[in-house]
C-alpha cells in the first residue's frame, strides 16, 4: 500500500465529519514536526493522523526526537495497513487511536477504527488559527496543480480572446 493511497482513504474516512482536511502541515502552523494529516471537524476539534505504510516506517516513529505535540490536537491517530496491526499495538502510544487499512480485491481501501483515541489536553483553535490551517490547505492545491500540469504536454501557442477584460491598477 502506497502512502498516497492510504492518505486518501483516511481522508475519505473522516470526510463526513470534517470541515477541513489538510495534508503535510508544519511550517505554516508553527509545528516543530510535520503532521501527515490535520482534520478540523465540524464541531471545531482538531485531529492529527500520522500515516505509516511499512514496519520500518512505524519503528522510525520511536526514533523521532520531536513528539506529536500540537497544543490544538484533541485526538491523535495512526493509520497503517492491516498486516502491521501487531507492530502498531507494540509501538504506538496507548492514547492514540489506531486506524487499520485493508485493501480489498477491487482495489479499494477500507479504513476502520481498531482503537479509539483518548482525549488529549488541548486548547481550542481561534478563528485566526483555523484560517491559517485553511490557507495551508489552499496552498497545497496549487502545489498539486503544478505537479499535474507538469505532466500535461505544453501548448506551443496560447490564443487569448480579443474581449478579455483586465482592470487597470
C-alpha positions in Angstrom: 0.0 0.0 0.0 1.4 3.4 -1.0 1.4 6.5 1.3 -0.9 8.5 -1.1 -3.4 5.6 -1.3 -3.6 5.4 2.5 -3.8 9.2 2.9 -6.7 9.4 0.5 -8.5 6.5 2.2 -8.1 8.2 5.6 -9.3 11.5 4.3 -12.4 9.7 3.0 -12.9 8.0 6.4 -13.1 11.4 8.0 -14.7 13.5 5.2 -18.3 13.3 6.6 -17.4 14.8 10.0 -14.7 17.2 8.7 -14.9 20.8 7.7 -11.2 20.7 6.6 -8.6 18.1 5.9 -5.0 19.4 5.3 -2.0 17.2 4.4 1.6 17.8 5.4 1.2 20.6 8.0 4.3 22.1 9.5 5.9 25.4 8.7 2.7 27.4 8.3 1.2 26.2 11.5 4.3 26.7 13.8 4.8 23.0 14.5 8.2 21.6 15.3 7.4 18.5 13.2 5.3 17.6 10.1 1.8 16.3 10.7 0.7 14.0 7.9 -3.0 15.0 8.1 -4.8 17.6 10.2 -8.5 17.3 10.3 -10.7 20.1 11.6 -14.1 18.7 12.5 -17.4 20.5 12.0 -17.6 20.9 15.8 -14.2 22.7 15.7 -12.0 19.9 17.1 -8.6 19.3 15.6 -7.4 15.7 14.9 -4.0 14.6 13.7 -3.3 11.4 11.7 0.2 10.0 11.2 0.4 7.7 8.1 2.6 4.6 8.3 2.9 2.2 5.4 5.7 -0.2 6.5 7.1 -1.8 9.6 10.3 0.2 9.3 8.3 3.4 8.9 6.5 2.5 12.2 9.7 1.7 14.0 11.2 5.0 12.8 8.5 6.7 14.8 10.2 5.6 18.0 13.5 7.3 17.0 11.9 10.8 16.4 13.1 13.4 18.7 10.0 15.5 18.3 6.8 14.1 19.6 3.4 14.8 18.0 2.5 17.5 20.4 0.4 20.2 18.7 -1.4 22.0 21.5 -4.6 22.2 19.5 -4.9 18.5 18.8 -7.7 16.8 20.7 -7.2 13.3 19.2 -4.2 11.7 17.7 -4.4 8.7 15.3 -2.0 6.4 13.5 -3.1 4.8 10.2 -1.5 1.8 8.7 -2.1 -1.4 6.6 -3.7 -4.2 8.5 -0.7 -6.5 8.3 1.1 -4.2 10.7 -1.5 -4.2 13.5 0.6 -6.3 15.9 3.6 -3.9 15.5 1.3 -0.9 15.9 0.0 -2.2 19.2 3.5 -2.6 20.5 4.9 0.8 19.2 2.2 3.5 19.3 1.1 5.2 22.5 -2.0 3.9 24.2 -3.7 7.3 24.0 -3.5 7.3 20.1 -6.3 5.9 18.0 -5.5 3.2 15.5 -6.9 3.2 12.0 -6.4 0.0 10.1 -6.5 -0.1 6.3 -7.4 -3.1 4.3 -7.0 -3.3 0.5 -9.9 -5.2 -1.0 -9.9 -7.3 -4.1 -11.5 -4.5 -6.1 -8.5 -2.3 -5.2 -10.5 0.0 -2.8 -9.0 0.6 0.6 -11.3 0.2 3.6 -10.3 2.1 6.8 -11.7 1.0 10.2 -11.1 2.2 13.7 -9.3 -0.5 15.7 -8.8 1.6 18.9 -10.4 4.8 19.9 -8.1 7.6 20.9 -8.1 9.2 24.3 -8.8 12.9 24.6 -5.6 14.9 24.9 -5.2 18.1 26.8 -5.6 20.8 24.2 -6.7 24.4 23.6 -9.5 25.5 21.3 -8.4 27.0 18.0 -9.0 30.6 17.4 -10.6 31.7 14.1 -7.2 33.0 13.1 -5.6 29.6 13.6 -8.5 27.9 11.7 -7.9 30.4 8.9 -4.1 29.6 8.9 -5.0 25.9 8.5 -7.4 26.6 5.7 -4.8 28.7 4.0 -2.3 25.9 4.1 -4.8 23.6 2.6 -5.5 26.0 -0.3 -1.7 26.4 -0.9 -1.4 22.6 -1.2 -3.9 22.7 -4.1 -1.7 25.0 -6.1 1.4 22.8 -5.4 -0.6 19.8 -6.6 -1.8 21.6 -9.7 1.8 22.5 -10.5 2.7 18.8 -10.4 -0.3 17.8 -12.5 0.4 20.5 -15.1 4.0 19.4 -15.5 2.7 16.1 -16.7 0.4 17.6 -19.4 2.1 18.3 -22.8 2.7 22.0 -23.2 0.9 24.0 -25.8 3.0 25.9 -28.3 0.6 28.8 -28.7 -2.0 30.3 -26.5 -4.8 32.4 -28.1 -6.5 34.9 -25.8 -9.8 36.3 -26.9 -9.9 40.0 -28.0 -12.5 40.9 -25.5 -10.6 39.9 -22.4 -11.1 42.4 -19.6 -8.4 43.2 -17.0 -8.8 46.0 -14.6 -6.0 48.6 -14.7 -4.2 49.5 -11.5 
